[in-house]
Every structure is written in structure tokens, then in C-alpha cells.
Amino acid sequence: MSLFNRLSEIRKWVVLILIGLVLFFGYKYFTSTTETSSIEYDTNLIQTQIKNVGKLVVTEGHFAEVLTYKDRKETYIPGLTFDKKALVVINADVTVGFDLSKVTYDIDAKNKILTITNVPKEEIKISPDIKYYNTESSTFNEFTGEDYNKINKIARENLAKKIDKSTLKTNAKNRLLSELAKMLVLTNSMGWTLQYKGDVIESESDLKL
């Protein structure tokens, strides 16, 4: 074989090796980029969906309360008192909810794990409408702002007890679990794992607040 043919043969092998290297590194580059893009896409999508469900989940209720308010002012004269009283009717709208914008979470993109780190406590808002009937008082014991404040406080305390005995908090909690379950559906569909309180959440029944 002549020197010219040998050089041509070597040139062919060099070209083949270069083409092989280009294909190899090109494959590695595009494969690596796709994986990174996929993780970033998943992370951004999860964050967007969490923000979308980050609304106030509210359960509403209506309560009525009737109470008789009495106050007596004693005097130094036995048997002589100055009384005041009123029939008070309270109608209150009550809302119980969770502000999901306050849910905190951690995203482990490398291992595809979404961890809920904190769920806020329920928020209870009482909006009472108080009406007074059969109000009676004396010149020496008239109704004052302090009386109205006492009645308002008593009314709210009584309503709070009724709320505790009602299903409002339970209903609000169920709606919260329903919203959090949307995160479970999302993460499962993307091959991610949802965790809360150190446990892996595989179904809605695993979500215990």
C-alpha cells in the first residue's frame, strides 16, 4: 500500500472518531438538558397549582341567641335597689375557614418530593347583629357603653360554645382536606411523592390534621 493510500485510510478513521465524539457529547448534552428542563417544569407547575388552591376555604353558618341581661345596683337602704334589664336577640353569621395562602411547603426537585411543612389553624369570624327589646333601667342605673360591651362579650362566648358543638369546624376541615388532596392528585400524576408530618401521603385518608 502506498503512502498516499495509508494517509487516506488514517484520515477516514480520524473523521469517524470525530463524528463519534460529536454524536456522543451531543447525546449527553441534549439528554442532560431535557432532564433539567423537565424538573424545572414540574417544580414550576407544582408551585403554580399550590398558588391556585391557595384560597380561603370557608364554611358558613347562622346562629341565633336570646338572652336576658340583668344588672342590679345595691344601696345602703335595705330592700332598695336600682335595676336594669333587657331582652337581647342575637343573630350571627359565622364563617370558619383556612387561608391556604399560609400553607408552607418544601420542594425537593432532585428526589421529586413535595413536603407540606405547615397548615394554618382555622379562622373563625363571628358577625353578630344584636337587637335590644324591653329595655328597662332607672335614673340611677342607666345603660352605658360598658353594659353593651358586656352583652357583646357574653353573646360571642355563647356563640363560640355553639360553634364548638356544631359541625362547622368539621365541614371546614373536610373542605381543607379536599383542597390539599388536589396537591396529591397533581404530584401522583407527575410521579412525585407528597409528604406531611413525616409520612408519605398516598391517599386522602392519610391526610390527618
Disulfide bonds with the S-S distance in Angstrom:
none
